[in-house]
Structure formats: structure tokens, C-alpha cells
Amino acid sequence: MVTIEQLERWLKLPRENEHLEFKAASEQYDSTKLMKYCVAIANEGGGYLVLGVTDKPPRAVVGTKAFADREATTAKILQKLRIRVEITEFEHPDGRVVVFEIPSRPQGQPLHLDGAYLMRAGEKLQPMTPDRLQKIFNEGKPDWLSLTAKADASSDEVIALLDTQTWFDLLKLPYPTTQAGVLERLSGEGLITKSQEGWSITNLAAILLAKRLDAFPLDVARKAARVVIYEGTGKLKTREDKTGKGYAVGFESLVDFVHSSAPRNHMVEQVLREKEVKMFPKQALRELVANALVHQDFEASGASVMIEMYADRVEISNPGQPPINVERFIDEYRSRNERLADLMRRMGICEEKGSGIDKVVDAAEVYQLPAPDFRVGETRTTALLFAHQDFNE
């Protein structure tokens, strides 16, 4: 049950989120809009819709006359959406406040209103992306990263296939003195599991630590990041085509290769008085490559992270559409693959606080580059860094 003390705490929050929405609705509120918000918030895992409060900080209680018959409203929502929404009413000193406490949707079942599957995007509602819908339908099933990449591997095979030394180095841990100690640590992280004939290596372990991803089955090997360097501004002539290894053990060499392949930025060279400055800042490349690796849709078969460099731009793309609206990349964060993101954060490869895009924009400004661009297609999300352009161009 929501209390008036909890309401007072909500009023002080800096912004709304996918679990909390304010509406003034001083006279009335459209029942269809109410249903839409119930669907979207339930699809986000549940939350609250508060009527009688302005939605922009500093928030003020203005009171509402909407939905005076709470029992009838509860019954209508239950009949239409098949979920029970609890409605709490407060007589605040500044007016009546109505709070809808919306439960989470059932596992594996997205809610819809007349066929429209809705989700939150910042402060707005929008149709669910196909990959987000698929992720809900897949709930309760093992995710791709937890599946077995190699079954019944011997202890020696685990050490031969995975770069365990780099794993311990990245975690800043001393390397165990025995093979059993190495395997125990990997098992404790859920990267390998004991099987009847030895060890099962998970897809997560292979994706992060493989010395060679092509030593694993094709569906794992195809997840290797691919770098293509083109001559000119189109795809007609390829200069280099390189495939990476495990994301963690190969990350620094991958970023170094992309950065070293970039053309020179003569303008910034002159300003900084340095011998050679590459066109694209390494920090920006690092953040965008890490984001693409972490936020890709692993369920998309035959697709991988692509880093394509042209004479006038670099495009870094990953399979799948983002879980948040592209306009919110700068100030919101939601990880598609939480376990992968957590391990890469602990290894110092990426952050989980959502500041990566800020760093990309800042680095582009320092290097006097046009603003980065972020584009969402039917099957891929792409980040673009553009080469320096003279003002008249």
C-alpha cells in the first residue's frame, strides 16, 4: 500500500522513470491513456501512475477529479487487461491524489491493449521493439550466454581454449598456483560448470576469454567482432578485414587496431603540436566498441558486432535494436546483457553508469569533429563518428 510519506519522497525525485509516471489530470483523465500506461508500466516490471501531480520538476500537487469511482475503475482495468491494479487515494493539503499501483506482467507474457504492445521510452510510450518482445517471450528459457559452447572438456582443454592468464590480470587477481585453483575460480564465476565427463564451457566464457573463437561451434564463432577497413567512402574496395578473439582478452588489441587504422587529423595535430594525431579519438572508439559488444542481441543468428572504417567516418554497429529510445542514450542506461556487462565492468572494459556516450561526445568536440550520430535500423543499431570537416563543408 502506497503511503503519503512515500508520495512526498517521489515528489523530490529528479525525473520520472519506467516505473513511475506523474500526470496533473486536474479535471479528468482519458481512460484509454490510463490503459496504455498500465500496459507499458506492467511490461517494464510494474510501477506507479500518479494523478494530481505535475510531471515537471519542481513537482506540485494540483489535485485531480479523475476516476472518482475507484472500484469501477479497478473492475474495468481487470476486464480489459486481465491484471488487478490497486488504486490508492490521498487527500493531500493541496488536493486529491490518486495512485495506480500497477503489477508486473506475467513471466513470458507481454501485455497489450487491442494488439498494441507498449513500453516506456523516457517519458513517452512507444510500441515494443521486436527484439524486446522476443526477449519477453524467451523468459524462463536459458539465455544464449548461459548455453554450453563446449561440453565435456577436460581440464587441460579448458586452459588451452580460454586465456585464463589475461582473465586474472584484468581482474587484478594473482594467478593460482594450481590448475585446480584456476578452474575453481572460473566455476565460481559461472563461466564453466562441472559435467559428467569433465567441464562444460559456457557461451559467456567463450565470448569473453576465447583465445580463438573459431575453436568453438559456428554460432559462437560468428559472434566475433569484425573490423573492415575500406578504401574511400564506399564499400567497393576493402583494405583490411580482421576478426577479433574473445571480447575481454582481445579488447585492447581490437581498439588499438581500429585506432591505428584511422587517417590522421591534421587540424588537431597543429593545435596540439603533436607528431601524429589519429582522426578518431581512442576514447570514443573504446566506448562505442564496448557498448556494441555489451548491448548486442545474441539471439540474432549469423550476426556480430561490425566496425567499418571509411575515409570520412567509422560505423560501429551491433545486432538488435536498443532497449531504450536513441534520444535517451545520453541520460539513461539499461543493459541488455547484465551478466556480460557486469564482468566487463569488473575487468575495466566498460562502465554500467551510462556515462560512455557523454565521453564520446566530449572527445568528438575536443578533436573538432562533427557530432556523432546514432541510428536504429530494422535489425541493427549503429553509432557513427565522422572525420573532420572544414566549416564550409
C-alpha positions in Angstrom: 0.0 0.0 0.0 1.4 3.4 -1.0 1.6 5.9 1.8 1.6 9.7 1.8 5.2 9.7 3.1 6.2 7.7 0.0 4.4 10.2 -2.2 6.4 13.0 -0.7 9.7 11.2 -1.5 8.6 10.7 -5.1 7.9 14.4 -5.5 11.6 15.1 -4.8 12.9 12.7 -7.4 14.8 14.5 -10.3 12.9 12.7 -13.0 10.3 10.0 -13.9 11.4 6.6 -14.9 9.9 3.4 -16.5 8.3 2.6 -13.1 6.9 6.0 -12.1 4.7 8.5 -14.0 3.1 11.7 -12.9 0.1 13.4 -14.5 -1.7 16.5 -13.5 -5.2 15.4 -14.7 -6.8 18.1 -12.7 -10.3 17.7 -14.1 -10.2 14.3 -15.8 -8.0 11.7 -17.5 -8.7 9.7 -20.6 -9.4 6.1 -19.7 -7.7 4.8 -22.9 -4.5 6.7 -21.8 -4.8 5.1 -18.4 -5.0 1.6 -20.0 -1.9 2.4 -22.2 0.1 3.4 -19.2 -1.0 0.3 -17.3 0.2 -1.8 -20.2 3.5 0.0 -20.6 4.4 0.1 -16.9 3.4 -3.6 -16.4 5.6 -4.5 -19.4 8.5 -2.7 -17.6 8.1 -4.8 -14.5 5.4 -2.8 -12.7 5.3 0.6 -11.1 3.0 3.6 -10.3 0.9 6.1 -12.2 0.2 9.2 -10.0 -2.6 11.6 -10.9 -3.0 15.0 -9.4 0.7 15.9 -9.6 2.5 18.0 -12.2 5.1 15.9 -14.2 7.9 18.5 -14.5 10.2 19.4 -11.5 9.7 21.1 -9.2 6.5 19.0 -8.9 3.4 20.3 -7.3 0.2 18.7 -6.1 -2.6 20.2 -8.1 -5.4 17.7 -7.2 -7.5 15.6 -9.6 -11.2 14.9 -10.0 -10.5 11.9 -12.3 -11.7 8.3 -11.5 -13.9 9.1 -8.5 -15.3 5.6 -8.6 -12.2 3.5 -7.8 -14.0 0.1 -7.6 -15.5 0.6 -11.1 -12.1 1.7 -12.5 -10.4 -1.4 -11.0 -13.0 -3.6 -12.5 -12.7 -2.0 -15.9 -8.9 -2.5 -16.0 -9.2 -6.1 -14.8 -11.8 -6.8 -17.5 -9.8 -5.2 -20.3 -6.2 -6.1 -19.4 -6.6 -9.1 -17.0 -4.4 -7.5 -14.3 -5.5 -6.2 -10.9 -4.4 -2.6 -10.3 -4.6 -1.3 -6.8 -5.8 2.3 -6.5 -4.9 4.5 -3.5 -6.4 7.9 -2.9 -4.9 10.7 -0.7 -6.4 13.9 0.5 -3.3 16.0 0.3 -3.4 19.6 1.7 -3.1 20.8 -1.9 -5.7 18.4 -3.4 -6.8 14.9 -4.1 -4.1 12.5 -5.4 -4.8 9.1 -7.0 -2.1 6.5 -7.2 -2.4 3.4 -9.5 -0.2 0.6 -8.3 0.4 -1.5 -11.4 1.8 -5.1 -11.1 4.3 -6.6 -13.4 3.1 -8.6 -16.3 3.3 -12.4 -16.0 6.6 -14.0 -16.9 6.9 -14.6 -20.6 3.7 -12.7 -21.4 3.9 -9.1 -22.6 0.7 -7.2 -22.1 -1.1 -5.4 -25.0 -4.0 -3.1 -25.5 -6.1 -4.1 -28.5 -3.0 -5.6 -30.1 -0.6 -2.8 -29.2 2.4 -3.9 -27.1 3.6 -0.8 -25.4 6.7 0.2 -23.4 8.2 3.3 -21.9 10.7 5.4 -23.8 11.8 8.2 -21.5 8.6 10.0 -20.6 6.8 8.7 -23.7 5.0 5.5 -24.7 6.0 3.6 -27.8 5.5 0.2 -29.4 7.7 -2.5 -28.2 10.7 -3.4 -30.5 10.6 -6.9 -32.0 13.7 -8.0 -30.1 12.3 -6.7 -26.8 9.1 -8.7 -27.4 11.2 -11.7 -28.2 13.2 -11.3 -25.0 9.9 -11.4 -23.0 8.7 -14.5 -24.9 12.0 -16.2 -24.1 11.7 -15.5 -20.3 12.1 -18.7 -18.3 14.3 -20.2 -21.0 18.1 -20.2 -20.6 19.6 -17.2 -22.3 22.2 -17.6 -25.1 25.2 -16.7 -22.9 24.4 -19.4 -20.4 24.2 -22.2 -23.0 27.1 -24.6 -23.5 29.7 -23.7 -26.1 31.8 -26.9 -25.5 30.6 -29.9 -23.4 32.8 -32.4 -21.5 36.0 -30.5 -21.9 39.0 -31.8 -19.9 40.8 -29.6 -17.5 43.7 -29.2 -20.0 41.2 -28.3 -22.8 39.7 -25.5 -20.7 43.1 -24.0 -20.1 44.1 -24.4 -23.7 40.9 -22.8 -25.1 40.5 -19.9 -22.6 43.1 -17.2 -21.9 42.9 -17.6 -18.2 46.1 -15.6 -17.5 44.6 -12.5 -19.1 41.4 -13.1 -17.2 43.2 -12.9 -13.8 45.3 -10.0 -15.0 42.2 -7.9 -15.9 40.6 -8.7 -12.6 43.9 -7.8 -10.9 44.0 -11.1 -9.1 47.1 -13.3 -8.5 47.2 -16.3 -10.8 46.5 -19.5 -8.8 49.5 -21.8 -8.3 47.5 -24.9 -9.4 45.3 -25.7 -12.4 42.5 -26.7 -9.9 42.6 -23.2 -8.5 42.1 -21.7 -11.9 39.2 -24.0 -12.7 37.6 -23.3 -9.3 37.7 -19.6 -9.9 36.1 -19.9 -13.4 33.5 -22.2 -11.9 32.7 -19.8 -9.1 32.0 -17.1 -11.8 29.7 -19.4 -13.6 31.9 -19.5 -16.7 32.4 -23.3 -16.6 30.3 -25.9 -14.9 31.1 -29.4 -13.8 29.8 -32.1 -16.2 29.8 -35.9 -16.0 32.9 -36.2 -18.3 34.7 -33.0 -17.3 33.7 -29.4 -17.7 31.1 -27.5 -19.8 32.4 -24.2 -21.1 29.5 -21.6 -21.4 29.0 -19.3 -24.3 29.8 -16.4 -21.9 33.2 -17.9 -21.2 33.9 -18.4 -24.8 32.7 -14.9 -25.8 34.9 -13.3 -23.2 38.0 -15.4 -22.9 38.5 -17.5 -26.1 42.0 -17.4 -27.5 40.4 -18.3 -30.8 36.6 -18.0 -31.2 36.7 -20.2 -34.3 37.8 -23.1 -32.0 34.1 -23.1 -30.8 30.9 -24.0 -32.7 29.8 -21.7 -35.6 27.1 -20.0 -33.6 29.7 -18.8 -31.1 32.5 -18.2 -33.7 30.2 -15.9 -35.7 29.9 -13.6 -32.6 33.5 -12.5 -33.0 33.8 -8.7 -33.6 34.7 -7.9 -37.2 36.7 -4.9 -38.4 36.6 -3.9 -42.1 38.8 -1.0 -43.4 37.6 0.4 -46.7 39.4 2.5 -49.3 37.5 5.7 -49.9 34.0 6.4 -48.7 32.2 3.3 -50.0 32.4 -0.5 -49.8 33.8 -1.2 -53.2 37.4 -1.7 -52.1 38.5 -3.4 -48.9 41.9 -2.7 -47.4 41.7 -4.9 -44.3 39.2 -7.5 -42.9 40.0 -8.7 -39.4 38.1 -10.8 -36.9 38.7 -10.5 -33.2 39.0 -13.1 -30.4 37.3 -13.2 -27.0 35.9 -9.8 -26.1 37.8 -9.4 -22.8 41.2 -10.9 -23.8 41.1 -9.2 -27.2 39.5 -5.8 -26.4 42.6 -3.7 -26.1 44.2 -5.1 -29.3 40.9 -4.6 -31.1 40.6 -0.9 -30.1 44.3 -0.4 -30.9 43.9 -1.9 -34.4 40.9 0.3 -35.2 42.6 3.4 -33.8 45.9 2.8 -35.7 43.9 2.3 -38.9 42.3 5.7 -38.8 43.6 8.5 -41.0 45.5 11.5 -39.5 43.7 14.6 -38.1 46.0 17.3 -39.4 43.9 20.1 -37.9 44.2 18.8 -34.3 47.8 17.8 -34.9 48.6 21.5 -35.4 46.6 22.7 -32.4 48.1 20.1 -30.0 51.6 20.3 -31.6 51.8 16.5 -31.6 53.6 14.4 -34.1 50.6 12.3 -35.2 47.0 12.5 -34.1 44.6 10.0 -35.4 41.3 11.2 -36.8 39.0 9.4 -34.3 39.8 9.7 -30.6 40.7 6.5 -29.0 38.4 7.1 -26.0 35.4 7.5 -28.3 36.3 4.3 -30.2 36.8 2.4 -26.9 33.4 3.4 -25.5 31.5 2.7 -28.7 33.1 -0.7 -29.3 32.4 -1.7 -25.6 28.8 -0.5 -25.9 28.3 -2.5 -29.1 29.7 -5.7 -27.6 27.7 -5.4 -24.4 24.3 -4.4 -25.9 24.1 -6.7 -28.9 21.3 -9.2 -29.3 23.0 -12.6 -29.1 19.8 -14.3 -30.2 20.3 -12.8 -33.7 21.8 -15.7 -35.6 24.7 -15.1 -38.0 25.2 -11.5 -36.9 28.1 -9.9 -35.0 29.4 -6.5 -34.0 30.8 -4.7 -37.0 33.4 -1.9 -37.1 33.6 -0.4 -40.5 36.0 2.4 -41.2 35.8 4.7 -44.3 37.9 7.7 -45.3 35.3 10.0 -43.9 33.7 8.1 -41.0 33.7 5.0 -38.8 30.5 3.0 -38.2 30.2 0.7 -35.2 27.1 -1.5 -35.2 25.6 -4.3 -33.2 22.8 -6.7 -33.9 19.4 -5.8 -32.3 17.5 -2.6 -31.5 18.3 -0.8 -28.3 16.2 -1.3 -25.2 15.8 2.4 -24.7 15.0 5.2 -27.2 18.0 6.5 -29.1 17.3 10.1 -27.9 17.8 8.8 -24.3 21.3 7.3 -24.9 22.8 10.4 -23.3 21.0 10.3 -20.0 19.6 6.8 -19.5 21.0 3.3 -19.2 19.6 -0.2 -19.5 21.9 -3.2 -20.1 20.6 -5.9 -22.5 23.1 -8.5 -21.2 23.6 -7.8 -17.5 26.0 -10.7 -16.7 28.2 -9.8 -19.6 28.1 -6.1 -18.7 29.0 -6.9 -15.0 32.0 -9.0 -15.9 33.3 -6.4 -18.5 32.8 -3.6 -15.9 34.8 -5.6 -13.3 37.6 -6.1 -15.9 37.7 -2.4 -16.6 36.5 -2.6 -20.1 33.2 -0.7 -19.7 31.1 1.1 -17.2 27.5 0.5 -16.1 26.6 4.0 -15.1 25.7 5.3 -18.6 28.5 7.9 -19.0 30.0 6.3 -22.1 28.1 8.4 -24.6 29.0 11.6 -22.7 32.6 10.7 -23.2 32.1 10.0 -26.9 30.5 13.4 -27.5 33.2 15.2 -25.4 36.0 13.5 -27.3 34.5 14.4 -30.6 34.3 18.1 -29.6 37.9 18.1 -28.4 39.0 16.6 -31.8 36.9 19.2 -33.6 34.7 16.5 -35.3 31.1 16.8 -36.3 28.6 15.5 -33.8 28.4 11.7 -33.5 25.2 10.1 -34.8 23.2 7.1 -33.6 20.9 5.2 -35.9 18.4 2.4 -35.3 17.5 0.1 -38.2 15.3 -2.9 -38.5 18.0 -5.3 -37.3 21.0 -3.3 -36.1 21.9 -0.3 -34.0 24.8 1.9 -35.5 27.0 4.6 -34.0 28.8 6.9 -36.4 31.9 9.0 -35.8 32.6 11.5 -38.7 36.0 12.7 -39.8 36.9 16.4 -39.5 35.3 18.7 -42.0 36.1 22.3 -42.9 33.4 24.7 -41.9 32.4 25.4 -45.5 31.7 21.7 -46.0 
